[in-house]
Amino acid sequence: MARICDVTGKRALAGNKVSHSNHKTKKRSQPNLQKRRFFLVSERRWIKLRVSTAAIRTIDKRGLQKVVDEMRARGVPI
């Protein structure tokens, strides 16, 4: 399973780790993903989402129903 946020689509970034001697090696930065359960009031059921911490803040700010509607419009299975 890929480490991708269900809501925002955040995924791993690739870049270089640069040492003091300017030696460069590849490094990957993973998003801060959490497995969370949310209660969807309109359907009276719990949904499990793998979301980044930024997505948790988005859900708190905009509301779960609005976020779920946008996910369904994009074709993300819930």
mmCIF file of the N, C-alpha and C atoms, coordinates in Angstrom:
data_MODEL
# 
_entry.id   MODEL 
# 
loop_
_atom_site.group_PDB 
_atom_site.id 
_atom_site.type_symbol 
_atom_site.label_atom_id 
_atom_site.label_alt_id 
_atom_site.label_comp_id 
_atom_site.label_asym_id 
_atom_site.label_entity_id 
_atom_site.label_seq_id 
_atom_site.pdbx_PDB_ins_code 
_atom_site.Cartn_x 
_atom_site.Cartn_y 
_atom_site.Cartn_z 
_atom_site.occupancy 
_atom_site.B_iso_or_equiv 
_atom_site.pdbx_formal_charge 
_atom_site.auth_seq_id 
_atom_site.auth_comp_id 
_atom_site.auth_asym_id 
_atom_site.auth_atom_id 
_atom_site.pdbx_PDB_model_num 
ATOM 1   N N  . MET A 1 1  ? 0.840   -1.170 0.000  1.00 0.00 ? 1  MET A N  1 
ATOM 2   C CA . MET A 1 1  ? 0.000   0.000  0.000  1.00 0.00 ? 1  MET A CA 1 
ATOM 3   C C  . MET A 1 1  ? 0.892   1.243  0.000  1.00 0.00 ? 1  MET A C  1 
ATOM 4   N N  . ALA A 1 2  ? 0.639   2.142  -0.909 1.00 0.00 ? 2  ALA A N  1 
ATOM 5   C CA . ALA A 1 2  ? 1.441   3.348  -1.015 1.00 0.00 ? 2  ALA A CA 1 
ATOM 6   C C  . ALA A 1 2  ? 1.126   4.301  0.128  1.00 0.00 ? 2  ALA A C  1 
ATOM 7   N N  . ARG A 1 3  ? 2.123   5.064  0.513  1.00 0.00 ? 3  ARG A N  1 
ATOM 8   C CA . ARG A 1 3  ? 1.931   6.050  1.582  1.00 0.00 ? 3  ARG A CA 1 
ATOM 9   C C  . ARG A 1 3  ? 1.420   7.344  0.973  1.00 0.00 ? 3  ARG A C  1 
ATOM 10  N N  . ILE A 1 4  ? 0.113   7.384  0.757  1.00 0.00 ? 4  ILE A N  1 
ATOM 11  C CA . ILE A 1 4  ? -0.532  8.541  0.136  1.00 0.00 ? 4  ILE A CA 1 
ATOM 12  C C  . ILE A 1 4  ? -1.730  8.929  1.003  1.00 0.00 ? 4  ILE A C  1 
ATOM 13  N N  . CYS A 1 5  ? -1.882  10.218 1.245  1.00 0.00 ? 5  CYS A N  1 
ATOM 14  C CA . CYS A 1 5  ? -3.018  10.726 2.013  1.00 0.00 ? 5  CYS A CA 1 
ATOM 15  C C  . CYS A 1 5  ? -4.292  10.582 1.190  1.00 0.00 ? 5  CYS A C  1 
ATOM 16  N N  . ASP A 1 6  ? -5.358  10.068 1.799  1.00 0.00 ? 6  ASP A N  1 
ATOM 17  C CA . ASP A 1 6  ? -6.632  9.887  1.101  1.00 0.00 ? 6  ASP A CA 1 
ATOM 18  C C  . ASP A 1 6  ? -7.282  11.217 0.732  1.00 0.00 ? 6  ASP A C  1 
ATOM 19  N N  . VAL A 1 7  ? -7.093  12.239 1.549  1.00 0.00 ? 7  VAL A N  1 
ATOM 20  C CA . VAL A 1 7  ? -7.776  13.513 1.346  1.00 0.00 ? 7  VAL A CA 1 
ATOM 21  C C  . VAL A 1 7  ? -6.981  14.448 0.443  1.00 0.00 ? 7  VAL A C  1 
ATOM 22  N N  . THR A 1 8  ? -5.739  14.711 0.805  1.00 0.00 ? 8  THR A N  1 
ATOM 23  C CA . THR A 1 8  ? -4.955  15.716 0.081  1.00 0.00 ? 8  THR A CA 1 
ATOM 24  C C  . THR A 1 8  ? -4.128  15.137 -1.053 1.00 0.00 ? 8  THR A C  1 
ATOM 25  N N  . GLY A 1 9  ? -3.863  13.836 -1.030 1.00 0.00 ? 9  GLY A N  1 
ATOM 26  C CA . GLY A 1 9  ? -3.036  13.234 -2.063 1.00 0.00 ? 9  GLY A CA 1 
ATOM 27  C C  . GLY A 1 9  ? -1.548  13.418 -1.831 1.00 0.00 ? 9  GLY A C  1 
ATOM 28  N N  . LYS A 1 10 ? -1.161  13.856 -0.642 1.00 0.00 ? 10 LYS A N  1 
ATOM 29  C CA . LYS A 1 10 ? 0.261   14.033 -0.334 1.00 0.00 ? 10 LYS A CA 1 
ATOM 30  C C  . LYS A 1 10 ? 0.963   12.690 -0.434 1.00 0.00 ? 10 LYS A C  1 
ATOM 31  N N  . ARG A 1 11 ? 2.174   12.723 -0.999 1.00 0.00 ? 11 ARG A N  1 
ATOM 32  C CA . ARG A 1 11 ? 2.975   11.515 -1.112 1.00 0.00 ? 11 ARG A CA 1 
ATOM 33  C C  . ARG A 1 11 ? 4.417   11.843 -0.804 1.00 0.00 ? 11 ARG A C  1 
ATOM 34  N N  . ALA A 1 12 ? 5.283   10.846 -0.862 1.00 0.00 ? 12 ALA A N  1 
ATOM 35  C CA . ALA A 1 12 ? 6.680   11.022 -0.500 1.00 0.00 ? 12 ALA A CA 1 
ATOM 36  C C  . ALA A 1 12 ? 7.381   11.982 -1.461 1.00 0.00 ? 12 ALA A C  1 
ATOM 37  N N  . LEU A 1 13 ? 8.308   12.764 -0.910 1.00 0.00 ? 13 LEU A N  1 
ATOM 38  C CA . LEU A 1 13 ? 9.132   13.663 -1.708 1.00 0.00 ? 13 LEU A CA 1 
ATOM 39  C C  . LEU A 1 13 ? 10.538  13.093 -1.792 1.00 0.00 ? 13 LEU A C  1 
ATOM 40  N N  . ALA A 1 14 ? 11.201  13.286 -2.918 1.00 0.00 ? 14 ALA A N  1 
ATOM 41  C CA . ALA A 1 14 ? 12.580  12.835 -3.088 1.00 0.00 ? 14 ALA A CA 1 
ATOM 42  C C  . ALA A 1 14 ? 13.480  14.050 -3.175 1.00 0.00 ? 14 ALA A C  1 
ATOM 43  N N  . GLY A 1 15 ? 14.638  13.938 -2.569 1.00 0.00 ? 15 GLY A N  1 
ATOM 44  C CA . GLY A 1 15 ? 15.586  15.043 -2.597 1.00 0.00 ? 15 GLY A CA 1 
ATOM 45  C C  . GLY A 1 15 ? 16.965  14.542 -2.222 1.00 0.00 ? 15 GLY A C  1 
ATOM 46  N N  . ASN A 1 16 ? 17.861  15.459 -1.982 1.00 0.00 ? 16 ASN A N  1 
ATOM 47  C CA . ASN A 1 16 ? 19.229  15.114 -1.619 1.00 0.00 ? 16 ASN A CA 1 
ATOM 48  C C  . ASN A 1 16 ? 19.503  15.474 -0.175 1.00 0.00 ? 16 ASN A C  1 
ATOM 49  N N  . LYS A 1 17 ? 20.221  14.565 0.505  1.00 0.00 ? 17 LYS A N  1 
ATOM 50  C CA . LYS A 1 17 ? 20.763  14.881 1.815  1.00 0.00 ? 17 LYS A CA 1 
ATOM 51  C C  . LYS A 1 17 ? 22.178  15.386 1.547  1.00 0.00 ? 17 LYS A C  1 
ATOM 52  N N  . VAL A 1 18 ? 22.496  16.568 1.998  1.00 0.00 ? 18 VAL A N  1 
ATOM 53  C CA . VAL A 1 18 ? 23.789  17.181 1.687  1.00 0.00 ? 18 VAL A CA 1 
ATOM 54  C C  . VAL A 1 18 ? 24.622  17.231 2.955  1.00 0.00 ? 18 VAL A C  1 
ATOM 55  N N  . SER A 1 19 ? 25.808  16.608 2.910  1.00 0.00 ? 19 SER A N  1 
ATOM 56  C CA . SER A 1 19 ? 26.690  16.580 4.069  1.00 0.00 ? 19 SER A CA 1 
ATOM 57  C C  . SER A 1 19 ? 27.506  17.875 4.146  1.00 0.00 ? 19 SER A C  1 
ATOM 58  N N  . HIS A 1 20 ? 28.292  17.979 5.193  1.00 0.00 ? 20 HIS A N  1 
ATOM 59  C CA . HIS A 1 20 ? 29.146  19.163 5.379  1.00 0.00 ? 20 HIS A CA 1 
ATOM 60  C C  . HIS A 1 20 ? 30.159  19.294 4.243  1.00 0.00 ? 20 HIS A C  1 
ATOM 61  N N  . SER A 1 21 ? 30.593  18.141 3.705  1.00 0.00 ? 21 SER A N  1 
ATOM 62  C CA . SER A 1 21 ? 31.556  18.165 2.595  1.00 0.00 ? 21 SER A CA 1 
ATOM 63  C C  . SER A 1 21 ? 30.860  18.285 1.245  1.00 0.00 ? 21 SER A C  1 
ATOM 64  N N  . ASN A 1 22 ? 29.566  18.582 1.275  1.00 0.00 ? 22 ASN A N  1 
ATOM 65  C CA . ASN A 1 22 ? 28.738  18.769 0.071  1.00 0.00 ? 22 ASN A CA 1 
ATOM 66  C C  . ASN A 1 22 ? 28.542  17.475 -0.717 1.00 0.00 ? 22 ASN A C  1 
ATOM 67  N N  . HIS A 1 23 ? 28.672  16.330 -0.051 1.00 0.00 ? 23 HIS A N  1 
ATOM 68  C CA . HIS A 1 23 ? 28.408  15.034 -0.668 1.00 0.00 ? 23 HIS A CA 1 
ATOM 69  C C  . HIS A 1 23 ? 26.900  14.803 -0.646 1.00 0.00 ? 23 HIS A C  1 
ATOM 70  N N  . LYS A 1 24 ? 26.332  14.446 -1.785 1.00 0.00 ? 24 LYS A N  1 
ATOM 71  C CA . LYS A 1 24 ? 24.882  14.326 -1.896 1.00 0.00 ? 24 LYS A CA 1 
ATOM 72  C C  . LYS A 1 24 ? 24.459  12.859 -1.996 1.00 0.00 ? 24 LYS A C  1 
ATOM 73  N N  . THR A 1 25 ? 23.490  12.468 -1.186 1.00 0.00 ? 25 THR A N  1 
ATOM 74  C CA . THR A 1 25 ? 22.890  11.138 -1.261 1.00 0.00 ? 25 THR A CA 1 
ATOM 75  C C  . THR A 1 25 ? 21.379  11.304 -1.320 1.00 0.00 ? 25 THR A C  1 
ATOM 76  N N  . LYS A 1 26 ? 20.724  10.376 -1.996 1.00 0.00 ? 26 LYS A N  1 
ATOM 77  C CA . LYS A 1 26 ? 19.268  10.454 -2.155 1.00 0.00 ? 26 LYS A CA 1 
ATOM 78  C C  . LYS A 1 26 ? 18.571  10.202 -0.822 1.00 0.00 ? 26 LYS A C  1 
ATOM 79  N N  . LYS A 1 27 ? 17.500  10.923 -0.613 1.00 0.00 ? 27 LYS A N  1 
ATOM 80  C CA . LYS A 1 27 ? 16.704  10.733 0.593  1.00 0.00 ? 27 LYS A CA 1 
ATOM 81  C C  . LYS A 1 27 ? 15.240  10.936 0.255  1.00 0.00 ? 27 LYS A C  1 
ATOM 82  N N  . ARG A 1 28 ? 14.365  10.257 1.001  1.00 0.00 ? 28 ARG A N  1 
ATOM 83  C CA . ARG A 1 28 ? 12.916  10.405 0.805  1.00 0.00 ? 28 ARG A CA 1 
ATOM 84  C C  . ARG A 1 28 ? 12.304  10.942 2.086  1.00 0.00 ? 28 ARG A C  1 
ATOM 85  N N  . SER A 1 29 ? 11.419  11.907 1.935  1.00 0.00 ? 29 SER A N  1 
ATOM 86  C CA . SER A 1 29 ? 10.673  12.454 3.067  1.00 0.00 ? 29 SER A CA 1 
ATOM 87  C C  . SER A 1 29 ? 9.242   11.944 2.967  1.00 0.00 ? 29 SER A C  1 
ATOM 88  N N  . GLN A 1 30 ? 8.828   11.181 3.969  1.00 0.00 ? 30 GLN A N  1 
ATOM 89  C CA . GLN A 1 30 ? 7.490   10.612 3.976  1.00 0.00 ? 30 GLN A CA 1 
ATOM 90  C C  . GLN A 1 30 ? 6.512   11.592 4.623  1.00 0.00 ? 30 GLN A C  1 
ATOM 91  N N  . PRO A 1 31 ? 5.263   11.633 4.153  1.00 0.00 ? 31 PRO A N  1 
ATOM 92  C CA . PRO A 1 31 ? 4.263   12.485 4.807  1.00 0.00 ? 31 PRO A CA 1 
ATOM 93  C C  . PRO A 1 31 ? 3.877   11.902 6.166  1.00 0.00 ? 31 PRO A C  1 
ATOM 94  N N  . ASN A 1 32 ? 3.412   12.764 7.039  1.00 0.00 ? 32 ASN A N  1 
ATOM 95  C CA . ASN A 1 32 ? 3.006   12.360 8.386  1.00 0.00 ? 32 ASN A CA 1 
ATOM 96  C C  . ASN A 1 32 ? 1.588   11.803 8.317  1.00 0.00 ? 32 ASN A C  1 
ATOM 97  N N  . LEU A 1 33 ? 1.464   10.496 8.049  1.00 0.00 ? 33 LEU A N  1 
ATOM 98  C CA . LEU A 1 33 ? 0.157   9.857  7.875  1.00 0.00 ? 33 LEU A CA 1 
ATOM 99  C C  . LEU A 1 33 ? -0.323  9.212  9.171  1.00 0.00 ? 33 LEU A C  1 
ATOM 100 N N  . GLN A 1 34 ? -1.607  9.333  9.395  1.00 0.00 ? 34 GLN A N  1 
ATOM 101 C CA . GLN A 1 34 ? -2.258  8.744  10.561 1.00 0.00 ? 34 GLN A CA 1 
ATOM 102 C C  . GLN A 1 34 ? -3.482  7.965  10.090 1.00 0.00 ? 34 GLN A C  1 
ATOM 103 N N  . LYS A 1 35 ? -3.763  6.846  10.746 1.00 0.00 ? 35 LYS A N  1 
ATOM 104 C CA . LYS A 1 35 ? -5.004  6.115  10.479 1.00 0.00 ? 35 LYS A CA 1 
ATOM 105 C C  . LYS A 1 35 ? -6.047  6.627  11.466 1.00 0.00 ? 35 LYS A C  1 
ATOM 106 N N  . ARG A 1 36 ? -7.120  7.200  10.943 1.00 0.00 ? 36 ARG A N  1 
ATOM 107 C CA . ARG A 1 36 ? -8.140  7.800  11.791 1.00 0.00 ? 36 ARG A CA 1 
ATOM 108 C C  . ARG A 1 36 ? -9.511  7.296  11.402 1.00 0.00 ? 36 ARG A C  1 
ATOM 109 N N  . ARG A 1 37 ? -10.391 7.189  12.408 1.00 0.00 ? 37 ARG A N  1 
ATOM 110 C CA . ARG A 1 37 ? -11.798 6.887  12.168 1.00 0.00 ? 37 ARG A CA 1 
ATOM 111 C C  . ARG A 1 37 ? -12.579 8.163  12.347 1.00 0.00 ? 37 ARG A C  1 
ATOM 112 N N  . PHE A 1 38 ? -13.478 8.422  11.410 1.00 0.00 ? 38 PHE A N  1 
ATOM 113 C CA . PHE A 1 38 ? -14.346 9.587  11.485 1.00 0.00 ? 38 PHE A CA 1 
ATOM 114 C C  . PHE A 1 38 ? -15.785 9.104  11.410 1.00 0.00 ? 38 PHE A C  1 
ATOM 115 N N  . PHE A 1 39 ? -16.667 9.759  12.155 1.00 0.00 ? 39 PHE A N  1 
ATOM 116 C CA . PHE A 1 39 ? -18.079 9.397  12.120 1.00 0.00 ? 39 PHE A CA 1 
ATOM 117 C C  . PHE A 1 39 ? -18.781 10.285 11.113 1.00 0.00 ? 39 PHE A C  1 
ATOM 118 N N  . LEU A 1 40 ? -19.333 9.672  10.073 1.00 0.00 ? 40 LEU A N  1 
ATOM 119 C CA . LEU A 1 40 ? -20.067 10.380 9.032  1.00 0.00 ? 40 LEU A CA 1 
ATOM 120 C C  . LEU A 1 40 ? -21.538 10.431 9.448  1.00 0.00 ? 40 LEU A C  1 
ATOM 121 N N  . VAL A 1 41 ? -21.980 11.591 9.886  1.00 0.00 ? 41 VAL A N  1 
ATOM 122 C CA . VAL A 1 41 ? -23.309 11.735 10.478 1.00 0.00 ? 41 VAL A CA 1 
ATOM 123 C C  . VAL A 1 41 ? -24.409 11.461 9.463  1.00 0.00 ? 41 VAL A C  1 
ATOM 124 N N  . SER A 1 42 ? -24.230 11.925 8.216  1.00 0.00 ? 42 SER A N  1 
ATOM 125 C CA . SER A 1 42 ? -25.290 11.771 7.210  1.00 0.00 ? 42 SER A CA 1 
ATOM 126 C C  . SER A 1 42 ? -25.579 10.305 6.893  1.00 0.00 ? 42 SER A C  1 
ATOM 127 N N  . GLU A 1 43 ? -24.561 9.438  6.991  1.00 0.00 ? 43 GLU A N  1 
ATOM 128 C CA . GLU A 1 43 ? -24.753 8.011  6.700  1.00 0.00 ? 43 GLU A CA 1 
ATOM 129 C C  . GLU A 1 43 ? -24.792 7.168  7.973  1.00 0.00 ? 43 GLU A C  1 
ATOM 130 N N  . ARG A 1 44 ? -24.621 7.802  9.121  1.00 0.00 ? 44 ARG A N  1 
ATOM 131 C CA . ARG A 1 44 ? -24.610 7.135  10.425 1.00 0.00 ? 44 ARG A CA 1 
ATOM 132 C C  . ARG A 1 44 ? -23.679 5.931  10.452 1.00 0.00 ? 44 ARG A C  1 
ATOM 133 N N  . ARG A 1 45 ? -22.418 6.165  10.062 1.00 0.00 ? 45 ARG A N  1 
ATOM 134 C CA . ARG A 1 45 ? -21.423 5.093  10.096 1.00 0.00 ? 45 ARG A CA 1 
ATOM 135 C C  . ARG A 1 45 ? -20.030 5.693  10.268 1.00 0.00 ? 45 ARG A C  1 
ATOM 136 N N  . TRP A 1 46 ? -19.103 4.843  10.693 1.00 0.00 ? 46 TRP A N  1 
ATOM 137 C CA . TRP A 1 46 ? -17.706 5.229  10.832 1.00 0.00 ? 46 TRP A CA 1 
ATOM 138 C C  . TRP A 1 46 ? -16.987 4.954  9.521  1.00 0.00 ? 46 TRP A C  1 
ATOM 139 N N  . ILE A 1 47 ? -16.061 5.840  9.152  1.00 0.00 ? 47 ILE A N  1 
ATOM 140 C CA . ILE A 1 47 ? -15.201 5.588  7.996  1.00 0.00 ? 47 ILE A CA 1 
ATOM 141 C C  . ILE A 1 47 ? -13.761 5.672  8.457  1.00 0.00 ? 47 ILE A C  1 
ATOM 142 N N  . LYS A 1 48 ? -12.923 4.790  7.904  1.00 0.00 ? 48 LYS A N  1 
ATOM 143 C CA . LYS A 1 48 ? -11.502 4.797  8.221  1.00 0.00 ? 48 LYS A CA 1 
ATOM 144 C C  . LYS A 1 48 ? -10.766 5.476  7.078  1.00 0.00 ? 48 LYS A C  1 
ATOM 145 N N  . LEU A 1 49 ? -9.938  6.443  7.422  1.00 0.00 ? 49 LEU A N  1 
ATOM 146 C CA . LEU A 1 49 ? -9.151  7.159  6.428  1.00 0.00 ? 49 LEU A CA 1 
ATOM 147 C C  . LEU A 1 49 ? -7.699  7.172  6.852  1.00 0.00 ? 49 LEU A C  1 
ATOM 148 N N  . ARG A 1 50 ? -6.826  7.126  5.861  1.00 0.00 ? 50 ARG A N  1 
ATOM 149 C CA . ARG A 1 50 ? -5.392  7.289  6.098  1.00 0.00 ? 50 ARG A CA 1 
ATOM 150 C C  . ARG A 1 50 ? -5.054  8.714  5.678  1.00 0.00 ? 50 ARG A C  1 
ATOM 151 N N  . VAL A 1 51 ? -4.930  9.602  6.638  1.00 0.00 ? 51 VAL A N  1 
ATOM 152 C CA . VAL A 1 51 ? -4.821  11.027 6.348  1.00 0.00 ? 51 VAL A CA 1 
ATOM 153 C C  . VAL A 1 51 ? -3.552  11.618 6.944  1.00 0.00 ? 51 VAL A C  1 
ATOM 154 N N  . SER A 1 52 ? -3.080  12.679 6.315  1.00 0.00 ? 52 SER A N  1 
ATOM 155 C CA . SER A 1 52 ? -1.958  13.428 6.859  1.00 0.00 ? 52 SER A CA 1 
ATOM 156 C C  . SER A 1 52 ? -2.481  14.348 7.950  1.00 0.00 ? 52 SER A C  1 
ATOM 157 N N  . THR A 1 53 ? -1.577  14.862 8.758  1.00 0.00 ? 53 THR A N  1 
ATOM 158 C CA . THR A 1 53 ? -1.991  15.766 9.822  1.00 0.00 ? 53 THR A CA 1 
ATOM 159 C C  . THR A 1 53 ? -2.565  17.046 9.235  1.00 0.00 ? 53 THR A C  1 
ATOM 160 N N  . ALA A 1 54 ? -2.082  17.468 8.070  1.00 0.00 ? 54 ALA A N  1 
ATOM 161 C CA . ALA A 1 54 ? -2.657  18.636 7.405  1.00 0.00 ? 54 ALA A CA 1 
ATOM 162 C C  . ALA A 1 54 ? -4.095  18.356 6.975  1.00 0.00 ? 54 ALA A C  1 
ATOM 163 N N  . ALA A 1 55 ? -4.386  17.135 6.566  1.00 0.00 ? 55 ALA A N  1 
ATOM 164 C CA . ALA A 1 55 ? -5.742  16.772 6.164  1.00 0.00 ? 55 ALA A CA 1 
ATOM 165 C C  . ALA A 1 55 ? -6.678  16.737 7.368  1.00 0.00 ? 55 ALA A C  1 
ATOM 166 N N  . ILE A 1 56 ? -6.172  16.346 8.534  1.00 0.00 ? 56 ILE A N  1 
ATOM 167 C CA . ILE A 1 56 ? -6.992  16.362 9.745  1.00 0.00 ? 56 ILE A CA 1 
ATOM 168 C C  . ILE A 1 56 ? -7.414  17.796 10.049 1.00 0.00 ? 56 ILE A C  1 
ATOM 169 N N  . ARG A 1 57 ? -6.500  18.729 9.892  1.00 0.00 ? 57 ARG A N  1 
ATOM 170 C CA . ARG A 1 57 ? -6.821  20.141 10.109 1.00 0.00 ? 57 ARG A CA 1 
ATOM 171 C C  . ARG A 1 57 ? -7.836  20.626 9.069  1.00 0.00 ? 57 ARG A C  1 
ATOM 172 N N  . THR A 1 58 ? -7.708  20.159 7.829  1.00 0.00 ? 58 THR A N  1 
ATOM 173 C CA . THR A 1 58 ? -8.651  20.533 6.776  1.00 0.00 ? 58 THR A CA 1 
ATOM 174 C C  . THR A 1 58 ? -10.053 20.024 7.111  1.00 0.00 ? 58 THR A C  1 
ATOM 175 N N  . ILE A 1 59 ? -10.144 18.798 7.587  1.00 0.00 ? 59 ILE A N  1 
ATOM 176 C CA . ILE A 1 59 ? -11.435 18.221 7.959  1.00 0.00 ? 59 ILE A CA 1 
ATOM 177 C C  . ILE A 1 59 ? -12.049 18.998 9.124  1.00 0.00 ? 59 ILE A C  1 
ATOM 178 N N  . ASP A 1 60 ? -11.229 19.383 10.099 1.00 0.00 ? 60 ASP A N  1 
ATOM 179 C CA . ASP A 1 60 ? -11.732 20.165 11.223 1.00 0.00 ? 60 ASP A CA 1 
ATOM 180 C C  . ASP A 1 60 ? -12.257 21.525 10.758 1.00 0.00 ? 60 ASP A C  1 
ATOM 181 N N  . LYS A 1 61 ? -11.570 22.114 9.797  1.00 0.00 ? 61 LYS A N  1 
ATOM 182 C CA . LYS A 1 61 ? -11.911 23.458 9.351  1.00 0.00 ? 61 LYS A CA 1 
ATOM 183 C C  . LYS A 1 61 ? -13.140 23.475 8.440  1.00 0.00 ? 61 LYS A C  1 
ATOM 184 N N  . ARG A 1 62 ? -13.179 22.567 7.456  1.00 0.00 ? 62 ARG A N  1 
ATOM 185 C CA . ARG A 1 62 ? -14.226 22.607 6.433  1.00 0.00 ? 62 ARG A CA 1 
ATOM 186 C C  . ARG A 1 62 ? -15.384 21.665 6.712  1.00 0.00 ? 62 ARG A C  1 
ATOM 187 N N  . GLY A 1 63 ? -15.160 20.669 7.532  1.00 0.00 ? 63 GLY A N  1 
ATOM 188 C CA . GLY A 1 63 ? -16.214 19.710 7.841  1.00 0.00 ? 63 GLY A CA 1 
ATOM 189 C C  . GLY A 1 63 ? -16.029 18.419 7.071  1.00 0.00 ? 63 GLY A C  1 
ATOM 190 N N  . LEU A 1 64 ? -16.348 17.319 7.717  1.00 0.00 ? 64 LEU A N  1 
ATOM 191 C CA . LEU A 1 64 ? -16.137 15.998 7.131  1.00 0.00 ? 64 LEU A CA 1 
ATOM 192 C C  . LEU A 1 64 ? -17.005 15.768 5.905  1.00 0.00 ? 64 LEU A C  1 
ATOM 193 N N  . GLN A 1 65 ? -18.260 16.183 5.952  1.00 0.00 ? 65 GLN A N  1 
ATOM 194 C CA . GLN A 1 65 ? -19.174 15.916 4.832  1.00 0.00 ? 65 GLN A CA 1 
ATOM 195 C C  . GLN A 1 65 ? -18.694 16.571 3.546  1.00 0.00 ? 65 GLN A C  1 
ATOM 196 N N  . LYS A 1 66 ? -18.236 17.810 3.627  1.00 0.00 ? 66 LYS A N  1 
ATOM 197 C CA . LYS A 1 66 ? -17.770 18.526 2.447  1.00 0.00 ? 66 LYS A CA 1 
ATOM 198 C C  . LYS A 1 66 ? -16.518 17.862 1.857  1.00 0.00 ? 66 LYS A C  1 
ATOM 199 N N  . VAL A 1 67 ? -15.618 17.415 2.733  1.00 0.00 ? 67 VAL A N  1 
ATOM 200 C CA . VAL A 1 67 ? -14.388 16.748 2.285  1.00 0.00 ? 67 VAL A CA 1 
ATOM 201 C C  . VAL A 1 67 ? -14.718 15.415 1.623  1.00 0.00 ? 67 VAL A C  1 
ATOM 202 N N  . VAL A 1 68 ? -15.644 14.658 2.219  1.00 0.00 ? 68 VAL A N  1 
ATOM 203 C CA . VAL A 1 68 ? -16.036 13.357 1.666  1.00 0.00 ? 68 VAL A CA 1 
ATOM 204 C C  . VAL A 1 68 ? -16.702 13.537 0.297  1.00 0.00 ? 68 VAL A C  1 
ATOM 205 N N  . ASP A 1 69 ? -17.538 14.566 0.151  1.00 0.00 ? 69 ASP A N  1 
ATOM 206 C CA . ASP A 1 69 ? -18.182 14.831 -1.139 1.00 0.00 ? 69 ASP A CA 1 
ATOM 207 C C  . ASP A 1 69 ? -17.148 15.117 -2.227 1.00 0.00 ? 69 ASP A C  1 
ATOM 208 N N  . GLU A 1 70 ? -16.111 15.888 -1.890 1.00 0.00 ? 70 GLU A N  1 
ATOM 209 C CA . GLU A 1 70 ? -15.056 16.178 -2.862 1.00 0.00 ? 70 GLU A CA 1 
ATOM 210 C C  . GLU A 1 70 ? -14.255 14.927 -3.203 1.00 0.00 ? 70 GLU A C  1 
ATOM 211 N N  . MET A 1 71 ? -14.019 14.067 -2.211 1.00 0.00 ? 71 MET A N  1 
ATOM 212 C CA . MET A 1 71 ? -13.300 12.817 -2.465 1.00 0.00 ? 71 MET A CA 1 
ATOM 213 C C  . MET A 1 71 ? -14.107 11.926 -3.409 1.00 0.00 ? 71 MET A C  1 
ATOM 214 N N  . ARG A 1 72 ? -15.403 11.850 -3.202 1.00 0.00 ? 72 ARG A N  1 
ATOM 215 C CA . ARG A 1 72 ? -16.254 11.036 -4.074 1.00 0.00 ? 72 ARG A CA 1 
ATOM 216 C C  . ARG A 1 72 ? -16.302 11.608 -5.491 1.00 0.00 ? 72 ARG A C  1 
ATOM 217 N N  . ALA A 1 73 ? -16.268 12.920 -5.622 1.00 0.00 ? 73 ALA A N  1 
ATOM 218 C CA . ALA A 1 73 ? -16.250 13.556 -6.940 1.00 0.00 ? 73 ALA A CA 1 
ATOM 219 C C  . ALA A 1 73 ? -14.972 13.216 -7.704 1.00 0.00 ? 73 ALA A C  1 
ATOM 220 N N  . ARG A 1 74 ? -13.877 13.053 -6.949 1.00 0.00 ? 74 ARG A N  1 
ATOM 221 C CA . ARG A 1 74 ? -12.600 12.665 -7.571 1.00 0.00 ? 74 ARG A CA 1 
ATOM 222 C C  . ARG A 1 74 ? -12.536 11.170 -7.868 1.00 0.00 ? 74 ARG A C  1 
ATOM 223 N N  . GLY A 1 75 ? -13.456 10.384 -7.296 1.00 0.00 ? 75 GLY A N  1 
ATOM 224 C CA . GLY A 1 75 ? -13.483 8.947  -7.546 1.00 0.00 ? 75 GLY A CA 1 
ATOM 225 C C  . GLY A 1 75 ? -12.729 8.139  -6.522 1.00 0.00 ? 75 GLY A C  1 
ATOM 226 N N  . VAL A 1 76 ? -12.446 8.706  -5.371 1.00 0.00 ? 76 VAL A N  1 
ATOM 227 C CA . VAL A 1 76 ? -11.735 7.982  -4.300 1.00 0.00 ? 76 VAL A CA 1 
ATOM 228 C C  . VAL A 1 76 ? -12.753 7.109  -3.570 1.00 0.00 ? 76 VAL A C  1 
ATOM 229 N N  . PRO A 1 77 ? -12.505 5.800  -3.457 1.00 0.00 ? 77 PRO A N  1 
ATOM 230 C CA . PRO A 1 77 ? -13.466 4.938  -2.760 1.00 0.00 ? 77 PRO A CA 1 
ATOM 231 C C  . PRO A 1 77 ? -13.435 5.197  -1.263 1.00 0.00 ? 77 PRO A C  1 
ATOM 232 N N  . ILE A 1 78 ? -14.632 5.214  -0.650 1.00 0.00 ? 78 ILE A N  1 
ATOM 233 C CA . ILE A 1 78 ? -14.742 5.431  0.802  1.00 0.00 ? 78 ILE A CA 1 
ATOM 234 C C  . ILE A 1 78 ? -15.496 4.275  1.410  1.00 0.00 ? 78 ILE A C  1 
# 
